[in-house]
Amino acid sequence: MAAATPTEKTARTPLMAGNWKMNLNHLEAIAHVQKLAFALTEKDHDAVETAVLVPFTDLRSVQTLVDGDKLKIKYGAQDISSHDSGAYTGEVSGPMLAKLKCTYVAVGHSERRQYHAETDEICNAKVRAAYKHGLTPILCIGEGLDVRKAGEQVPYTLAQLDGGLKDIPADQAESVVIAYEPVWAIGTGEVATPEDAQEVCGAIRARLAELYSQELADQVRIQYGGSVKAGNVAAIMAQPDVDGALVGGAALDAEEFVKIVRFRDQ
Ligand SMILES: O=C(CO)COP(=O)(O)O
């Protein structure tokens, strides 16, 4: 399957999402979003969609700020329960996230797969829960170092894609965001080369065309994540199948994150 042409790429609005992970309490969250709101211009918002994926305890504060000041910054959660309600201590449900007007929810981040034993089946149930409640899942997939060393990154990542999207109909999958995050590049400073990112992101798009249609595949945004910074974002974004970034550490610095949003100026 051929990679997307540049014309197709321009039809996809880039999505820069900051994954705060377990950082910034609700007061720090307010200060941080205010800094972003102050820095980002109409021109930025027209060119790039900007989102923050925040700890559950920050959501209400961020919602109040975004609603009150009519900000164009989108927000969401880092996880969702596969259940709607009930005796699931510690979990947060889709209806709760929808009530807080979340746009996005990350599903299957490698840290959840690794520390919370989330399988592709669980991720699939969470993708369903997101769609059931009107949230857009950002399905995170990507290989570890052992898989990369064995040269198996493409089949490994595509198997995670298949598992996460199993039986998800096209009218839902057309809005999914896929985040390709090679585990060996997360928080390590070890960024994948733009060619590494393109190899797997291109394969993801080709697989989406096989699973659904070329039209759907051309529409889906595929992000790269793993040690993205202002200094490397432009080269990664220049790849034909990379439509945005999922940013960890660098998203905790508002100025740096704004530079990432303005990747075309870097
Ligand atoms: O896991 C990530 C985003 O979800 C990437 O984290 P870093 O940008 O800190 O490497």
The ligand as an ORCA input file, in Angstrom:
! r2SCAN-3c Opt
* xyz 0 1
  O       4.740      8.645     26.589
  C       4.806      9.689     25.982
  C       3.599     10.451     25.652
  O       2.461      9.696     25.873
  C       6.109     10.266     25.558
  O       6.767     10.724     26.689
  P       8.112     11.608     26.515
  O       7.751     12.702     25.549
  O       8.422     12.093     27.897
  O       9.154     10.685     25.959
*
